[in-house]
């Protein structure tokens, strides 16, 4: 079980390092981080960390920005995590409001004793899926930008997720 946890942490670190390296190296590009709590209608409570990044001149000119997260959920009877890469568009007429879409990579496994409740759940050892995200959210004003968002996963995790957190 500890080997799986180490693999997850290393996979997340590699993802973050790759995304930071891929961010445009212009003066207007900025990189930050985020932490959030999630509640999915299928896999319950989760926590996430990630990196947010401006897209060079596209961010101030058009309100486009990117975000990548590693989300770990705590469902009963199996292990479940996701990697999400999303692109957001700020709605200029309503400061703080944004919409977005992105990719979702979901992984589930019976890493611990599952028992009868897991039977028929659709989650099997080594099950991975890729899907799309449709997102809407609001960032509250402030130095540490608290936010709330809703996400519909089409394919991949195939769930409705409500999140809240802080971008810094």
NORQUI-V704326 format. One record per pair of residues at least 24 apart in sequence whose C-alpha atoms are under 10 Angstrom apart, sorted by sequence separation. I is the first residue (numbers start at 1). J is the second residue. D is the distance in Angstrom with one decimal. If there is no record, write none. Layout:
i: [I,I]
j: [J,J]
d: [D,D]
This chain:
i: [29,30,31,47,48,64,65,81,82,83,105,106,130,131,132,133,143,144,29,30,46,47,48,63,64,65,81,82,104,105,106,130,131,132,133,137,139,143,28,29,30,46,47,63,64,80,81,82,104,105,129,130,131,132,133,134,135,137,138,139,140,142,28,29,45,46,47,62,63,64,80,81,103,104,105,129,130,131,133,135,137,139,28,29,45,46,62,63,79,80,81,103,104,128,129,130,139,23,24,26,27,28,29,30,43,44,45,46,59,62,63,79,80,102,103,104,128,129,23,24,25,26,27,28,29,43,44,45,59,60,62,78,79,80,102,103,20,22,23,24,25,26,28,29,43,44,59,78,79,80,101,102,103,19,20,23,24,28,43,44,55,77,78,79,101,102,16,19,20,23,24,34,36,38,40,42,43,48,50,52,54,77,78,79,100,101,102,16,17,19,33,34,35,37,38,39,46,47,48,50,51,52,53,54,64,66,68,72,77,78,100,101,15,16,30,31,32,33,34,35,36,37,38,39,40,43,46,48,50,52,63,64,65,66,67,68,69,70,71,72,73,77,78,79,99,100,101,15,16,29,31,33,35,37,43,64,66,68,76,77,78,99,100,12,13,43,77,78,98,99,100,12,43,76,77,98,99,76,77,78,97,98,99,77,78,97,98,76,77,96,97,98,76,77,96,97,23,80,95,96,97,79,94,95,96,78,79,95,96,77,78,79,82,84,86,87,90,95,19,78,80,81,82,83,84,85,86,87,88,89,90,91,19,20,80,82,84,85,86,87,88,90,19,84,86,88,90,96,104,106,107,108,97,99,101,103,104,105,106,107,96,97,98,99,100,101,102,103,104,105,106,16,97,99,101,103,104,105,106,15,16,103,104,15,16,104,15,12,12,13,12,11,12,9,8,8,19,15,12,12,11,84,8,83,82,4,82,81,80,42,4,1,34,36,38,40,1,34,35,36,37,38,39,40,34,36,38,40,34,43,42,46,48,52,42,43,45,47,49,51,52,40,41,42,43,44,45,46,47,48,49,50,51,40,41,42,43,45,47,49,40,41,42,39,40,41,39,40,41,39,40,38,39,40,38,39,37,38,39,37,38,36,37,38,36,37,35,36,37,35,36,34,35,36,34,35,33,34,35,33,34,32,33,32,31]
j: [53,54,55,71,72,88,89,105,106,107,129,130,154,155,156,157,167,168,54,55,71,72,73,88,89,90,106,107,129,130,131,155,156,157,158,162,164,168,54,55,56,72,73,89,90,106,107,108,130,131,155,156,157,158,159,160,161,163,164,165,166,168,55,56,72,73,74,89,90,91,107,108,130,131,132,156,157,158,160,162,164,166,56,57,73,74,90,91,107,108,109,131,132,156,157,158,167,52,53,55,56,57,58,59,72,73,74,75,88,91,92,108,109,131,132,133,157,158,53,54,55,56,57,58,59,73,74,75,89,90,92,108,109,110,132,133,51,53,54,55,56,57,59,60,74,75,90,109,110,111,132,133,134,51,52,55,56,60,75,76,87,109,110,111,133,134,49,52,53,56,57,67,69,71,73,75,76,81,83,85,87,110,111,112,133,134,135,50,51,53,67,68,69,71,72,73,80,81,82,84,85,86,87,88,98,100,102,106,111,112,134,135,50,51,65,66,67,68,69,70,71,72,73,74,75,78,81,83,85,87,98,99,100,101,102,103,104,105,106,107,108,112,113,114,134,135,136,51,52,65,67,69,71,73,79,100,102,104,112,113,114,135,136,49,50,80,114,115,135,136,137,50,81,114,115,136,137,115,116,117,136,137,138,117,118,137,138,117,118,137,138,139,118,119,138,139,66,123,138,139,140,123,138,139,140,123,124,140,141,123,124,125,128,130,132,133,136,141,66,125,127,128,129,130,131,132,133,134,135,136,137,138,67,68,128,130,132,133,134,135,136,138,68,133,135,137,139,145,153,155,156,157,147,149,151,153,154,155,156,157,147,148,149,150,151,152,153,154,155,156,157,68,149,151,153,155,156,157,158,68,69,156,157,69,70,158,70,68,69,70,70,70,71,70,70,72,85,83,82,83,83,156,81,156,156,79,157,157,157,121,111,111,144,146,148,150,112,145,146,147,148,149,150,151,146,148,150,152,147,157,157,161,163,167,158,159,161,163,165,167,168,157,158,159,160,161,162,163,164,165,166,167,168,158,159,160,161,163,165,167,159,160,161,159,160,161,160,161,162,161,162,161,162,163,162,163,162,163,164,163,164,163,164,165,164,165,164,165,166,165,166,165,166,167,166,167,166,167,168,167,168,167,168,168,168]
d: [7.1,5.4,9.5,5.8,6.1,5.6,6.7,8.5,4.4,8.7,5.8,6.3,9.0,4.0,6.9,9.4,9.1,5.3,5.1,8.1,6.7,5.6,8.6,7.9,4.7,8.3,6.0,6.2,8.1,4.6,8.2,6.2,4.0,9.1,9.2,9.6,9.7,7.6,7.9,6.1,7.9,5.4,6.4,5.4,6.6,7.4,5.5,8.8,5.5,6.5,7.0,4.2,7.2,9.0,9.8,9.8,9.4,9.1,9.7,9.5,9.5,10.0,8.4,4.5,8.7,3.8,8.7,7.7,4.9,9.8,5.7,6.6,7.3,5.0,8.7,4.4,7.8,7.8,9.8,9.9,9.4,8.9,5.4,7.5,5.7,5.8,8.0,7.6,8.1,4.4,9.4,5.9,5.6,7.6,7.0,9.6,8.9,9.7,9.0,9.2,7.8,6.5,9.3,9.7,9.9,6.9,5.8,8.5,9.8,9.5,7.6,5.5,6.6,8.5,4.7,6.4,9.0,9.2,6.9,8.3,9.6,6.2,9.3,9.5,8.2,6.5,6.6,7.2,8.8,10.0,8.8,7.0,5.2,8.8,5.7,5.9,7.8,10.0,7.8,6.7,7.9,8.5,8.5,9.7,6.9,5.8,9.0,5.7,6.0,9.3,7.1,5.0,9.2,8.0,9.1,7.2,6.1,8.4,5.0,8.7,9.6,9.2,4.4,5.8,5.1,7.0,9.8,9.3,8.2,8.3,9.6,9.0,9.5,8.2,8.4,8.4,8.1,9.5,9.5,9.8,10.0,6.9,6.0,7.7,7.9,4.6,8.3,7.3,9.6,8.9,8.9,9.4,8.8,8.9,9.0,8.4,9.3,9.7,9.2,9.2,9.7,9.4,9.7,10.0,9.6,9.3,9.4,10.0,8.3,6.4,6.1,5.7,9.5,6.7,9.8,9.6,9.3,9.4,8.3,9.8,8.8,9.6,7.9,9.8,9.6,9.5,8.7,9.5,9.6,9.8,9.1,10.0,9.4,9.9,9.2,9.5,9.8,9.7,9.3,9.9,9.9,6.8,7.9,9.8,7.9,4.9,8.7,9.7,9.8,9.7,9.6,9.4,9.7,9.5,9.6,9.3,9.3,9.9,9.8,6.7,6.3,5.5,6.3,9.1,9.8,7.7,4.4,9.8,8.3,4.3,8.6,8.8,9.6,8.0,7.1,5.8,6.4,10.0,9.0,10.0,7.7,5.4,8.8,7.2,7.6,5.9,6.1,8.3,6.1,8.1,4.5,8.0,8.2,9.8,5.2,6.5,9.3,9.0,8.6,4.6,8.8,9.2,9.5,8.3,6.2,7.8,9.9,8.9,7.3,9.8,8.7,9.4,9.5,9.8,9.3,9.8,10.0,8.8,9.9,9.0,9.6,9.8,9.5,9.6,9.6,9.5,7.6,10.0,8.2,9.6,9.5,9.9,9.1,9.9,9.8,9.6,9.1,8.9,9.0,9.3,8.7,9.4,7.7,8.2,8.6,9.5,9.8,9.7,7.4,9.1,8.4,9.2,9.7,9.2,8.9,8.9,8.6,9.1,5.3,8.2,8.8,9.9,9.0,9.7,9.1,9.4,9.4,9.4,8.0,5.7,5.4,7.6,9.7,9.8,9.6,9.5,5.7,7.5,9.1,8.4,8.3,8.5,7.2,8.9,8.9,9.4,8.7,10.0,8.4,9.4,6.2,9.2,9.4,9.3,9.2,9.3,9.5,8.7,9.9,8.1,9.6,9.9,8.7,9.9,8.5,9.9,7.6,8.9,9.3,10.0,8.3,6.9,9.6,9.3,9.9,9.8,7.9,9.2,9.7,8.8,9.7,9.5,9.7,9.2,9.4,9.1,9.5,9.6,9.9,9.0,8.6,9.7,9.5,7.9,8.1,8.2,9.5,9.1,9.5,8.8,8.8,9.4,9.5,5.8,9.7,8.9,9.8,9.1,9.8,9.1,9.9,9.1,9.4,9.7,6.0,7.6,9.3,9.8,9.5,9.8,6.3,5.6,8.7,9.9,5.7,6.5,8.4,4.3,8.6,5.5,6.5,6.5,5.3,8.7,5.8,6.4,8.5,4.4,9.2,5.6,6.8,6.5,5.6,8.8,5.4,6.2,8.6,3.9,9.5,5.6,6.4,7.2,5.7,8.6,5.6,6.7,8.5,4.2,8.7,5.8,6.0,7.1,5.4,5.6,9.2]
